Amino acid sequence: MSLTEKTKIIEAKNLVKKYGELTAVDGISFHVNAGEFFGFLGPNGAGKTTTMKMIYGFSPVSQGELKIFGMSPQDDLRNIKRKIGVAPQDMSLDPDLTVIQNLQIFARYFDLTKEQTEKKCEELLNFFHLKEKATQPIDHLSGGMKRRLLVARALINDPEILILDEPTTGLDPQSRRVMWERLDDLKKKGVTILLTTHYMDEAEELCDRIVVIDYGKIIEEGNPKQLIQKHGVKNLEDLFLKLTGKGLRD
């Protein structure tokens, strides 16, 4: 599927997530097209990560409707998980394993054969420039290498949707640029990518469309460059501050 076909691979209607009396996501509606690079932007606690967790089935929907590949996470989570990859913000790599072992162990969740696993590991290590580190323990990797390995692990099952939660947090400019190039390559291969980030230049560079979420509600959505023009600001960071305010958030 290509972006030009406008196939809705994710659809959310009046989506709500509650934690007791707290409403973290408050009736949002959006869709993501197949092959699209889609960004969720918002201050801390705005609801963007919570929305992502509902999409990949980590957190159940409280109210509303959510469809991924036309399926409901409530009813078809196993089938959905086979088609998605998730790279969380938390560094969840196993420090007791080497680089390639982290990939090999994860491949078992998807019932890949030994031959399929070997082929996929080699492909991903080459793609993310980690081949020379394949037998090294995780603690020997730089921060940028660890982030690239997290994304590589999320791709072990050839997912149609890749979900990235703050994938370049804490990286130096060179490492961020390498990550951008790899993500752009994946998009060109037809992978649908969902991104949360606090780096506005990252969203402006990579995303076809964004939604800005604040206090659990979508307050703006569209193509970054078109939104910048619409609001008469210089860049996406200025737009973000205009929409969400300049005050500090906890």
C-alpha positions as CSV (number, residue, x, y, z in Angstrom):
1,M,0.0,0.0,0.0
2,S,1.2,3.5,-0.8
3,L,0.4,6.9,0.7
4,T,-1.3,8.0,-2.4
5,E,-3.9,5.3,-1.9
6,K,-5.0,7.0,1.3
7,T,-5.8,3.7,2.9
8,K,-6.6,4.3,6.6
9,I,-4.5,1.8,8.5
10,I,-5.4,3.3,11.9
11,E,-8.7,4.9,12.8
12,A,-9.7,6.4,16.1
13,K,-13.2,7.9,16.9
14,N,-14.0,9.7,20.2
15,L,-11.1,7.8,21.8
16,V,-11.0,8.1,25.7
17,K,-8.6,6.8,28.3
18,K,-9.3,7.1,32.0
19,Y,-7.3,6.3,35.0
20,G,-9.8,6.4,37.8
21,E,-11.0,10.0,38.0
22,L,-8.2,11.2,35.6
23,T,-9.1,11.5,31.9
24,A,-5.7,11.2,30.1
25,V,-7.2,11.1,26.6
26,D,-10.4,13.0,26.1
27,G,-12.5,12.0,23.1
28,I,-9.9,12.4,20.3
29,S,-10.5,11.3,16.6
30,F,-7.8,10.9,14.0
31,H,-6.6,8.5,11.3
32,V,-3.3,7.4,9.9
33,N,-2.8,6.5,6.3
34,A,-0.8,3.5,5.1
35,G,2.8,4.6,4.4
36,E,2.5,7.8,6.3
37,F,4.9,9.3,8.8
38,F,2.5,10.6,11.5
39,G,3.6,12.6,14.6
40,F,2.0,13.1,18.0
41,L,3.2,16.3,19.7
42,G,2.3,17.7,23.0
43,P,3.6,18.8,26.4
44,N,4.4,16.3,29.1
45,G,1.2,14.6,30.3
46,A,-0.8,15.7,27.3
47,G,-1.9,12.2,26.4
48,K,0.3,11.4,23.4
49,T,2.1,8.4,24.9
50,T,-1.1,7.1,26.3
51,T,-2.6,7.2,22.9
52,M,0.3,5.3,21.4
53,K,-0.1,2.6,24.2
54,M,-3.7,2.1,23.3
55,I,-2.7,1.7,19.6
56,Y,-0.2,-1.1,20.4
57,G,-2.4,-2.7,23.0
58,F,-0.5,-2.0,26.1
59,S,-3.4,0.0,27.6
60,P,-7.0,-0.8,27.0
61,V,-9.4,1.7,25.5
62,S,-11.8,3.2,28.1
63,Q,-14.4,4.6,25.6
64,G,-14.7,5.2,21.9
65,E,-13.6,3.2,18.9
66,L,-10.1,2.2,17.7
67,K,-9.3,0.2,14.7
68,I,-5.9,-1.0,13.5
69,F,-5.9,-2.8,10.1
70,G,-9.6,-2.7,10.5
71,M,-9.3,-4.8,13.7
72,S,-10.1,-3.9,17.3
73,P,-7.2,-4.3,19.9
74,Q,-9.8,-5.6,22.3
75,D,-10.8,-8.5,20.0
76,D,-7.8,-9.1,17.7
77,L,-4.7,-7.9,19.7
78,R,-2.6,-11.0,18.8
79,N,-3.1,-10.5,15.1
80,I,-2.4,-6.7,15.4
81,K,0.8,-7.3,17.3
82,R,2.1,-9.5,14.6
83,K,2.0,-6.5,12.2
84,I,3.4,-3.8,14.4
85,G,6.8,-3.0,16.0
86,V,7.3,-0.8,19.1
87,A,10.4,1.0,20.2
88,P,9.6,2.5,23.6
89,Q,11.3,5.4,25.2
90,D,12.6,3.3,28.1
91,M,15.8,1.5,27.4
92,S,14.4,-2.0,27.6
93,L,17.4,-3.9,26.1
94,D,18.7,-6.9,28.0
95,P,22.1,-5.9,29.5
96,D,23.1,-9.5,30.0
97,L,23.0,-10.2,26.3
98,T,25.0,-9.1,23.3
99,V,23.7,-6.9,20.5
100,I,22.8,-9.8,18.2
101,Q,21.4,-11.9,21.1
102,N,18.9,-9.1,21.9
103,L,17.6,-9.4,18.4
104,Q,17.6,-13.2,18.4
105,I,15.7,-13.5,21.6
106,F,13.1,-11.0,20.4
107,A,12.6,-13.0,17.2
108,R,11.3,-15.9,19.2
109,Y,8.1,-14.0,20.0
110,F,7.3,-14.1,16.3
111,D,8.1,-17.8,15.7
112,L,10.8,-17.0,13.1
113,T,12.9,-20.0,12.0
114,K,16.6,-20.1,12.7
115,E,17.3,-19.2,9.1
116,Q,14.8,-16.3,9.0
117,T,16.3,-15.0,12.3
118,E,19.9,-15.1,11.0
119,K,18.9,-13.4,7.8
120,K,16.9,-10.7,9.5
121,C,19.5,-10.0,12.2
122,E,22.2,-9.5,9.5
123,E,20.0,-7.2,7.5
124,L,19.1,-5.0,10.5
125,L,22.6,-4.9,11.9
126,N,23.8,-3.7,8.5
127,F,20.9,-1.2,8.1
128,F,21.6,0.4,11.5
129,H,25.4,0.3,11.2
130,L,25.7,-2.1,14.1
131,K,27.4,-5.1,12.4
132,E,30.8,-4.5,14.0
133,K,29.1,-4.4,17.4
134,A,27.1,-7.6,17.0
135,T,29.0,-9.6,19.6
136,Q,29.5,-6.7,22.1
137,P,27.5,-6.5,25.3
138,I,25.0,-3.7,25.5
139,D,27.0,-1.7,28.1
140,H,29.7,-1.2,25.4
141,L,27.3,0.7,23.1
142,S,27.0,4.5,22.9
143,G,23.6,6.0,23.6
144,G,23.0,6.4,19.8
145,M,23.8,2.8,19.2
146,K,21.4,1.6,21.9
147,R,18.6,3.7,20.4
148,R,19.3,2.3,16.9
149,L,19.3,-1.2,18.4
150,L,15.9,-0.6,20.0
151,V,14.4,0.4,16.6
152,A,16.2,-2.5,14.9
153,R,14.6,-4.9,17.5
154,A,11.2,-3.4,16.7
155,L,11.7,-4.3,13.0
156,I,12.5,-8.0,13.6
157,N,9.1,-9.1,12.4
158,D,8.9,-6.8,9.3
159,P,6.0,-4.7,10.8
160,E,3.7,-2.7,8.7
161,I,3.4,-0.1,11.5
162,L,6.5,1.1,13.5
163,I,5.7,3.0,16.7
164,L,8.4,5.2,18.1
165,D,8.2,6.9,21.5
166,E,10.9,9.6,21.8
167,P,13.4,7.6,19.7
168,T,16.2,10.3,19.7
169,T,15.9,11.5,23.3
170,G,19.4,12.3,24.7
171,L,21.2,11.8,21.4
172,D,23.9,14.1,20.0
173,P,23.2,15.9,16.7
174,Q,25.2,13.3,14.6
175,S,23.4,10.4,16.1
176,R,20.0,12.1,15.6
177,R,20.8,12.7,12.0
178,V,21.7,9.0,11.5
179,M,18.4,8.0,13.0
180,W,16.5,10.4,10.8
181,E,18.2,8.9,7.7
182,R,17.2,5.4,8.7
183,L,13.6,6.3,9.5
184,D,13.3,8.1,6.1
185,D,14.6,5.0,4.4
186,L,12.0,2.9,6.2
187,K,9.2,5.3,5.1
188,K,10.4,5.0,1.5
189,K,10.0,1.2,1.9
190,G,6.4,1.7,2.7
191,V,6.5,1.3,6.5
192,T,3.9,3.4,8.4
193,I,5.6,5.3,11.2
194,L,4.1,6.8,14.3
195,L,6.3,9.2,16.3
196,T,6.2,11.0,19.6
197,T,8.9,13.6,20.1
198,H,9.7,16.8,21.9
199,Y,12.1,17.8,19.1
200,M,10.1,20.1,16.9
201,D,12.7,20.2,14.2
202,E,12.5,16.4,14.1
203,A,8.7,16.4,13.6
204,E,9.1,19.2,11.0
205,E,11.7,17.2,9.1
206,L,10.1,13.8,9.1
207,C,6.4,13.9,9.5
208,D,3.8,14.1,6.7
209,R,1.1,15.0,9.3
210,I,1.0,15.8,13.0
211,V,-1.6,16.2,15.7
212,V,-0.9,18.5,18.6
213,I,-2.4,17.1,21.8
214,D,-2.9,19.2,25.0
215,Y,-4.8,18.2,28.1
216,G,-6.0,15.0,26.4
217,K,-7.5,16.8,23.4
218,I,-6.3,17.4,19.8
219,I,-6.0,21.1,19.3
220,E,-4.5,21.2,15.8
221,E,-3.6,18.7,13.1
222,G,-2.2,18.8,9.6
223,N,1.0,19.0,7.5
224,P,3.7,20.8,9.5
225,K,4.7,23.2,6.8
226,Q,1.1,24.1,6.0
227,L,0.3,24.6,9.7
228,I,3.3,26.9,10.1
229,Q,2.0,29.0,7.2
230,K,-1.6,28.9,8.5
231,H,-0.5,30.3,11.9
232,G,2.0,32.8,10.6
233,V,4.9,31.5,12.6
234,K,8.6,30.8,11.6
235,N,8.8,27.1,12.5
236,L,7.1,24.2,14.3
237,E,8.5,25.2,17.7
238,D,6.9,28.6,17.5
239,L,3.6,27.0,16.5
240,F,3.9,24.5,19.4
241,L,4.4,27.3,21.9
242,K,1.6,29.4,20.4
243,L,-0.8,26.5,20.8
244,T,0.2,25.1,24.1
245,G,1.6,28.1,25.9
246,K,5.1,29.0,27.3
247,G,4.5,28.0,30.9
248,L,6.4,25.1,32.4
249,R,4.6,21.8,32.9
250,D,5.3,19.2,35.5
